[in-house]
């Protein structure tokens, strides 16, 4: 969760060191341990370090050599042993920080070095001999990285605010993405790296951006193989392999010289993370204190409370109950928007504020969660695969079984979802592109957006190459990882936690776990129609059986009643109508801050953080950021 930034004057002008430091200053919350600046001629790099791993205790960045090459790196390498073996001649050892191994990988493999790195990371490297700047981002996109360029200057940073700090960059909303965000549900799948700020692009996951004075080139250095297929002789073999991969994924995220916090809700996913982490600690595989923490209040009438008590007794661990924070005051919500850099009010984020305050107070720098398990381990595109194999009865049986596990769901929901997915999976992309404008008009969410936004959703969109998948199931999981909306969510989650000096990690986004889930049959993953059956069976003997048998109910943060109550709380903090009715604004008319206008509340605080209330220019006052 460190932060780096830099700029390159492509026209050869010398870099002002103070300008480089200004980029870095906006991201001080990401790196309280050390601040470094390097500049030479037309190039300048800066870095703010948060030292988490044991090897990082004396790390300094930027890392520069005698030839004028320089590297900045934010992340965690999961294949250190492989890199050490391959780069043994590059003067690195098992005590070297990850950044030193990355530089050694570049010296060993040249331009191909990003493909040799595994883990969560983003990086920038300037090759002085070739006068080339290389930006790269991990395969899933867990660490953010952005850039901006005109003909004379190229700027990059771990957060968008680092780019906006440069005097040549105008802070303007990207109305194309805002139109999609306000009017379409969900966002279009194809992701070209757009952000909510005009002319500022994200480096896409698994991509390398190579910059010279003459060009900016994008190249994918790694991607999931949708045609890879893994087949075992017995169901138990699939469960054993998933178990092995999840244990490995959790272990990777416990590499810390500080206590590691584990977010526990009482649900299946977070319980898996806690139980695996506790087993690794008890067996001596990792030597790090664990801090289980939950925002679930102590209430004997709540199902989650019973599961948390079961974990406490079976694991002999104290789970700190922070409770659910109340909706925050406008100035705090403005600060949240400043950190997340997107126009959405997330009630889950504010609900977890007390938990994050406790985690930081106890000295933890890493929070491991069970997020994204639902999206990756309960995908239903495999039903289309069964249709193509004429397994109609099995499809019907699985749809019926879903209803038994989702007690609060509309009985018709899964049938309707199956029909949509069947159309998507059995029709060519060209046909779907023809019907998309009609579909977009039918699924518009808000009729009161500014008229100039409504026409933008019919614009011609950039072509994004979609690799072929062997099965609809593999394509389903690939879309989860590669969709634009999820990339934006990954980035926002990282930046919101970083605002509290916390590195938020989830084992379910581990590259090896995702690749395995894509490669196996979907009916194995949801055996007999039981949602996440393979996950439940893989965790037998690790997680208490009552939790493994748990069925889904809309409780806690997932409850519609909870969401409505939170929305009312946020709305009450804004007593005046929205001020987005200016010609430069985003709505056709001012809106009162009511529950049914919740989407606009996020837009309002985003505009307060980065613009005037009518989005007419960059705000002169940056919200105060504190990591104390």
MOHU-V684422 format. One record per backbone hydrogen bond with DSSP energy under -0.5 kcal/mol. CO is the residue of the C=O (numbers start at 0). NH is the residue of the N-H. If there is no record, write none. Layout:
# MOHU-V684422
co=CO nh=NH
co=CO nh=NH
This chain:
# MOHU-V684422
co=2 nh=47
co=3 nh=157
co=4 nh=45
co=5 nh=155
co=6 nh=43
co=7 nh=9
co=7 nh=153
co=8 nh=11
co=14 nh=16
co=15 nh=18
co=15 nh=19
co=16 nh=20
co=17 nh=21
co=18 nh=22
co=19 nh=23
co=20 nh=24
co=21 nh=25
co=23 nh=26
co=24 nh=27
co=26 nh=29
co=27 nh=30
co=33 nh=48
co=35 nh=46
co=37 nh=44
co=39 nh=42
co=40 nh=14
co=41 nh=8
co=42 nh=39
co=43 nh=6
co=44 nh=37
co=45 nh=4
co=46 nh=35
co=47 nh=2
co=48 nh=32
co=48 nh=33
co=48 nh=50
co=49 nh=51
co=51 nh=256
co=52 nh=55
co=53 nh=56
co=55 nh=58
co=61 nh=63
co=62 nh=70
co=64 nh=67
co=68 nh=64
co=69 nh=125
co=70 nh=61
co=70 nh=62
co=71 nh=123
co=73 nh=121
co=75 nh=119
co=78 nh=82
co=79 nh=83
co=80 nh=84
co=81 nh=85
co=82 nh=86
co=84 nh=87
co=86 nh=89
co=87 nh=90
co=92 nh=95
co=96 nh=99
co=96 nh=100
co=97 nh=101
co=98 nh=102
co=99 nh=103
co=100 nh=104
co=101 nh=105
co=102 nh=106
co=103 nh=107
co=104 nh=108
co=105 nh=109
co=108 nh=111
co=109 nh=112
co=110 nh=113
co=111 nh=114
co=112 nh=115
co=113 nh=116
co=117 nh=77
co=117 nh=78
co=118 nh=120
co=119 nh=75
co=120 nh=137
co=121 nh=73
co=122 nh=135
co=123 nh=71
co=124 nh=126
co=124 nh=133
co=125 nh=69
co=125 nh=127
co=126 nh=130
co=126 nh=131
co=131 nh=126
co=132 nh=210
co=133 nh=124
co=134 nh=208
co=135 nh=122
co=136 nh=205
co=137 nh=205
co=144 nh=202
co=145 nh=156
co=146 nh=200
co=147 nh=154
co=151 nh=9
co=151 nh=10
co=152 nh=149
co=153 nh=7
co=154 nh=147
co=155 nh=5
co=156 nh=145
co=158 nh=161
co=158 nh=162
co=159 nh=162
co=159 nh=163
co=160 nh=164
co=162 nh=165
co=165 nh=168
co=167 nh=169
co=169 nh=171
co=171 nh=197
co=172 nh=174
co=173 nh=177
co=174 nh=178
co=175 nh=179
co=176 nh=180
co=177 nh=181
co=178 nh=182
co=179 nh=183
co=182 nh=444
co=188 nh=483
co=189 nh=191
co=192 nh=201
co=195 nh=173
co=196 nh=199
co=198 nh=200
co=199 nh=194
co=200 nh=146
co=201 nh=203
co=203 nh=206
co=205 nh=220
co=205 nh=221
co=206 nh=136
co=207 nh=209
co=207 nh=218
co=208 nh=134
co=208 nh=210
co=209 nh=216
co=210 nh=132
co=214 nh=211
co=216 nh=209
co=218 nh=207
co=218 nh=220
co=223 nh=225
co=224 nh=227
co=225 nh=469
co=233 nh=236
co=233 nh=237
co=234 nh=237
co=234 nh=238
co=235 nh=239
co=236 nh=240
co=237 nh=241
co=238 nh=242
co=239 nh=243
co=240 nh=244
co=241 nh=245
co=242 nh=246
co=243 nh=247
co=244 nh=248
co=245 nh=249
co=246 nh=250
co=247 nh=251
co=248 nh=252
co=249 nh=252
co=250 nh=253
co=251 nh=254
co=253 nh=255
co=258 nh=260
co=258 nh=364
co=258 nh=365
co=259 nh=290
co=260 nh=367
co=261 nh=292
co=266 nh=270
co=267 nh=271
co=268 nh=272
co=269 nh=273
co=270 nh=274
co=271 nh=275
co=272 nh=276
co=273 nh=277
co=274 nh=278
co=275 nh=279
co=276 nh=280
co=277 nh=281
co=278 nh=282
co=279 nh=284
co=279 nh=285
co=280 nh=283
co=288 nh=259
co=290 nh=261
co=291 nh=319
co=292 nh=263
co=293 nh=321
co=293 nh=322
co=296 nh=298
co=298 nh=301
co=301 nh=305
co=302 nh=306
co=303 nh=307
co=304 nh=308
co=305 nh=309
co=306 nh=310
co=307 nh=311
co=308 nh=312
co=309 nh=313
co=310 nh=314
co=311 nh=315
co=311 nh=316
co=316 nh=318
co=317 nh=319
co=319 nh=293
co=319 nh=321
co=322 nh=324
co=328 nh=331
co=328 nh=332
co=329 nh=333
co=330 nh=334
co=331 nh=335
co=332 nh=336
co=333 nh=337
co=334 nh=338
co=335 nh=339
co=336 nh=340
co=341 nh=343
co=343 nh=345
co=344 nh=346
co=345 nh=348
co=345 nh=349
co=346 nh=350
co=347 nh=351
co=348 nh=351
co=349 nh=352
co=350 nh=324
co=351 nh=355
co=352 nh=356
co=353 nh=357
co=354 nh=358
co=355 nh=359
co=356 nh=360
co=357 nh=361
co=358 nh=363
co=359 nh=362
co=364 nh=502
co=365 nh=260
co=366 nh=504
co=367 nh=262
co=368 nh=506
co=369 nh=372
co=371 nh=375
co=372 nh=376
co=373 nh=377
co=376 nh=531
co=379 nh=382
co=380 nh=383
co=380 nh=384
co=381 nh=385
co=382 nh=386
co=383 nh=387
co=384 nh=388
co=385 nh=390
co=386 nh=389
co=389 nh=391
co=390 nh=394
co=391 nh=395
co=392 nh=396
co=393 nh=397
co=394 nh=398
co=395 nh=399
co=396 nh=400
co=397 nh=401
co=398 nh=402
co=399 nh=403
co=400 nh=403
co=400 nh=404
co=401 nh=404
co=401 nh=405
co=404 nh=406
co=404 nh=551
co=405 nh=408
co=409 nh=412
co=409 nh=413
co=411 nh=415
co=412 nh=416
co=413 nh=417
co=414 nh=418
co=415 nh=419
co=416 nh=420
co=417 nh=421
co=418 nh=422
co=419 nh=423
co=420 nh=424
co=421 nh=425
co=422 nh=426
co=427 nh=431
co=428 nh=432
co=429 nh=433
co=430 nh=434
co=431 nh=435
co=432 nh=436
co=434 nh=438
co=435 nh=439
co=436 nh=440
co=437 nh=441
co=438 nh=442
co=440 nh=443
co=447 nh=587
co=447 nh=588
co=449 nh=452
co=449 nh=453
co=450 nh=454
co=452 nh=455
co=452 nh=456
co=454 nh=457
co=455 nh=458
co=462 nh=464
co=464 nh=466
co=470 nh=474
co=471 nh=475
co=472 nh=476
co=473 nh=477
co=474 nh=478
co=475 nh=479
co=476 nh=480
co=477 nh=481
co=478 nh=482
co=482 nh=486
co=483 nh=487
co=484 nh=488
co=485 nh=489
co=486 nh=490
co=487 nh=491
co=488 nh=492
co=489 nh=493
co=490 nh=494
co=491 nh=495
co=492 nh=496
co=493 nh=497
co=494 nh=498
co=496 nh=499
co=496 nh=501
co=497 nh=500
co=501 nh=503
co=502 nh=366
co=502 nh=504
co=504 nh=368
co=505 nh=508
co=506 nh=509
co=509 nh=513
co=510 nh=514
co=511 nh=515
co=512 nh=516
co=513 nh=517
co=514 nh=518
co=515 nh=519
co=518 nh=229
co=520 nh=523
co=520 nh=524
co=521 nh=525
co=523 nh=526
co=524 nh=533
co=525 nh=528
co=526 nh=529
co=528 nh=530
co=529 nh=532
co=531 nh=535
co=532 nh=536
co=533 nh=537
co=534 nh=538
co=536 nh=539
co=538 nh=541
co=538 nh=542
co=542 nh=540
co=543 nh=546
co=543 nh=547
co=544 nh=548
co=546 nh=549
co=551 nh=406
co=551 nh=407
co=552 nh=554
co=554 nh=557
co=555 nh=558
co=558 nh=562
co=559 nh=563
co=560 nh=564
co=561 nh=565
co=562 nh=566
co=563 nh=567
co=564 nh=568
co=565 nh=569
co=566 nh=570
co=567 nh=571
co=568 nh=572
co=569 nh=572
co=570 nh=573
co=572 nh=574
co=579 nh=586
co=581 nh=584
co=585 nh=449
co=590 nh=577
co=591 nh=593
co=593 nh=596
co=594 nh=597
co=596 nh=599
co=596 nh=600
co=597 nh=600
co=597 nh=601
co=598 nh=602
co=599 nh=603
co=600 nh=604
co=601 nh=605
co=602 nh=606
co=603 nh=607
co=604 nh=608
co=605 nh=609
co=606 nh=610
co=609 nh=618
co=611 nh=614
co=616 nh=611
co=619 nh=621
